Amino acid sequence: MRSDLGWRLDPAVTFLNHGSYGACPVPVLAAQRALRDRMEAEPVRFLAGDLRGLLDAARLEVAAFLGADPDGLAFVPNATTGVNTILQSLRFEPGDELLTNDHEYNATINAMRAAARRDGAQVVVAQIPFPIADPGAALEGILAAVTARTRLVLASQVTSPTALVLPVAELVAELDRRGIDTLVDGAHAPGMVPLDLEALGAAYWTGNGHKWLCGPKGSAVLWVRADRRERIHPLVVSHGANDPLTDRSRFRAEFDWTGTADPTACLALPAAIDWMAASAPDGGGWPAIMAANHTLLLAGRDRIAEALGVAPSAPDSMLGSMAALPVPGLGDDAAAEDLERRLATEDGIQVPIGGWPARAARVGGDLQRILIRISAQRYNEPADYDRLAEALVKRLGRP
């Protein structure tokens, strides 16, 4: 793993798990530290005086990167909070259906089940094949589960366990035609795939800043379409609920202050966007970063697939900077956890290995297969995937 590109990652560790918690470059951490030092030097002036303007400035730059109306953008700690914010703001009727699919994130399905229990609704889990042949199979799988009682659909832009780039634009358009709102979990999307939230047109979208944007931990955004903003409120009710508004909407007033916290992670997102763009190959900005990560990812996937003796699980067009592959011979979650632990502690390789579907999405509790998920980021190189391939051959006894 290259150590000359500005990250603090341990050079003794082959880090192939950017997808879980990201990694923040040193210059971005320095920008956050400068903001934190400014806050601690004069907390009252910073939090009660300067913060509103700083949030507005950061919101403008992040919104421009996302192709979003800044008035609909709120900063939240993570995408899971964004999903919970929407589900806790909405109300459903007994018998209503909240639709998701079996490639979704365990935490967000848990959040859907909690909202359904509260209102007497139910969660329906659509089936999407994996391995998968084309985006149409994902679209067909989700739409086949839509009924007259479907009130909300949650779908990831990039799935966490299987690393698929789902056809969310087509999905949103079709659901909107049927009068059904979509909550897009874009946890992995910012910095991995091109974004234009206005064109996407989803009712709700949330994404992380700490993953592929390489922002600090605790930075994420929630975006709500203009015609849905009045019904959405933060999880914490604070001063914004009765702020005498002069220059901002109730939506912004409520989300910009939910109590005393450290806002510097979100305020540092513009620094992450700018620094990453400046570090791109051949001065190509974010499009070059996404393209380079994608190219490296495909080469790495092929190397690991060869070592495991399996075929790629998805077409190249359905992958961004992550890929998941089945691990033959592992039958349960405990075996997956053991292999992941051994790779980390004995081989110095960080890579996630786990069961799919996630526990909350398993129909009848059945585990379908164990998957290994690799990532590709600017600090990775082909030799990283060679090391993982060799370790897997050694651990699994393959030729």
LINUR-V716554 format. One record per pair of residues at least 24 apart in sequence whose ideal C-beta (glycine too) atoms are under 7 Angstrom apart, sorted by the first residue. I is the first residue (numbers start at 0). GAP is how many residues later the second one is. If there is no record, write none. Layout:
I & GAP
I & GAP
//
This chain:
0 & 378
0 & 379
0 & 380
0 & 383
1 & 377
1 & 379
4 & 274
4 & 373
4 & 374
6 & 372
8 & 370
11 & 336
12 & 335
12 & 337
13 & 334
13 & 335
13 & 370
13 & 373
13 & 374
14 & 335
15 & 333
15 & 334
15 & 335
15 & 358
15 & 359
15 & 364
15 & 368
15 & 372
16 & 333
16 & 334
16 & 335
16 & 358
17 & 357
17 & 359
18 & 169
18 & 192
18 & 303
18 & 354
18 & 356
19 & 332
20 & 189
20 & 196
21 & 188
21 & 189
21 & 192
22 & 191
22 & 354
23 & 190
23 & 191
23 & 192
24 & 189
24 & 250
26 & 248
27 & 186
27 & 187
27 & 188
27 & 240
27 & 243
27 & 244
27 & 247
28 & 187
30 & 237
30 & 240
31 & 184
31 & 232
31 & 233
31 & 236
34 & 229
34 & 232
34 & 233
35 & 226
35 & 228
38 & 225
50 & 212
51 & 204
53 & 213
54 & 201
57 & 208
57 & 209
57 & 211
57 & 212
60 & 209
60 & 212
61 & 159
61 & 207
61 & 208
64 & 208
65 & 124
65 & 129
65 & 131
65 & 157
66 & 128
66 & 129
66 & 130
66 & 131
66 & 132
67 & 129
67 & 130
67 & 155
68 & 129
68 & 157
70 & 178
70 & 181
71 & 151
71 & 152
71 & 153
71 & 154
71 & 157
72 & 148
72 & 150
73 & 147
73 & 148
73 & 181
74 & 146
74 & 191
75 & 144
75 & 145
75 & 146
76 & 141
76 & 143
77 & 130
77 & 142
78 & 106
78 & 107
78 & 108
78 & 127
78 & 128
78 & 129
78 & 141
79 & 27
79 & 28
80 & 139
80 & 154
81 & 124
81 & 138
81 & 140
82 & 25
82 & 28
82 & 100
82 & 102
82 & 123
83 & 27
83 & 151
84 & 137
84 & 147
84 & 149
84 & 150
85 & 97
85 & 118
85 & 146
86 & 24
86 & 25
86 & 28
87 & 27
87 & 147
88 & 142
88 & 143
88 & 144
89 & 62
89 & 141
90 & 28
91 & 27
91 & 29
91 & 59
92 & 26
93 & 26
93 & 27
94 & 26
94 & 54
95 & 25
95 & 53
95 & 55
96 & 24
96 & 25
96 & 27
96 & 50
96 & 52
96 & 53
96 & 54
97 & 25
97 & 53
97 & 54
98 & 25
98 & 27
98 & 46
98 & 47
98 & 51
98 & 54
99 & 25
99 & 54
100 & 24
100 & 25
100 & 27
100 & 40
100 & 41
100 & 54
101 & 25
101 & 26
101 & 255
101 & 259
102 & 25
102 & 27
102 & 53
102 & 56
102 & 58
102 & 59
102 & 61
103 & 50
103 & 52
103 & 55
103 & 254
103 & 257
104 & 51
104 & 55
104 & 80
104 & 253
105 & 252
105 & 253
105 & 254
107 & 46
107 & 77
108 & 249
108 & 251
108 & 252
109 & 250
111 & 42
112 & 247
124 & 236
124 & 238
129 & 32
129 & 183
130 & 182
130 & 183
131 & 32
131 & 182
131 & 186
133 & 181
134 & 32
134 & 183
137 & 26
137 & 28
137 & 29
138 & 28
138 & 31
138 & 32
141 & 29
142 & 31
145 & 32
145 & 34
149 & 30
150 & 29
151 & 29
151 & 31
152 & 27
152 & 29
153 & 29
153 & 31
154 & 27
154 & 29
154 & 30
155 & 29
155 & 31
156 & 27
156 & 28
156 & 29
156 & 32
156 & 36
157 & 30
157 & 31
157 & 34
157 & 35
157 & 162
159 & 27
160 & 163
160 & 193
160 & 195
160 & 196
160 & 197
160 & 210
161 & 162
161 & 194
161 & 209
162 & 156
162 & 159
162 & 160
162 & 161
162 & 210
163 & 150
163 & 154
164 & 28
164 & 153
164 & 154
164 & 155
167 & 32
168 & 31
171 & 28
171 & 29
171 & 30
175 & 25
186 & 24
187 & 24
191 & 98
191 & 128
191 & 129
192 & 97
192 & 127
196 & 26
202 & 25
203 & 24
208 & 57
208 & 60
208 & 63
211 & 109
212 & 56
212 & 59
212 & 60
213 & 58
213 & 62
214 & 50
214 & 53
214 & 54
214 & 57
215 & 49
215 & 52
216 & 48
217 & 47
218 & 46
218 & 47
218 & 49
218 & 50
233 & 24
278 & 99
288 & 89
292 & 28
292 & 83
292 & 84
293 & 26
293 & 27
295 & 80
295 & 84
296 & 24
296 & 25
296 & 26
296 & 79
298 & 83
299 & 74
299 & 76
299 & 85
300 & 24
300 & 73
302 & 82
302 & 83
302 & 86
303 & 70
303 & 81
303 & 84
303 & 85
306 & 82
306 & 85
306 & 86
306 & 91
307 & 84
308 & 89
320 & 54
320 & 55
320 & 56
321 & 51
321 & 52
321 & 53
322 & 51
323 & 47
323 & 48
323 & 49
324 & 46
324 & 47
325 & 43
325 & 44
325 & 45
326 & 26
326 & 43
326 & 44
326 & 45
328 & 67
329 & 40
331 & 35
332 & 34
334 & 35
335 & 34
338 & 56
341 & 53
342 & 48
346 & 44
348 & 38
348 & 39
348 & 42
350 & 37
//
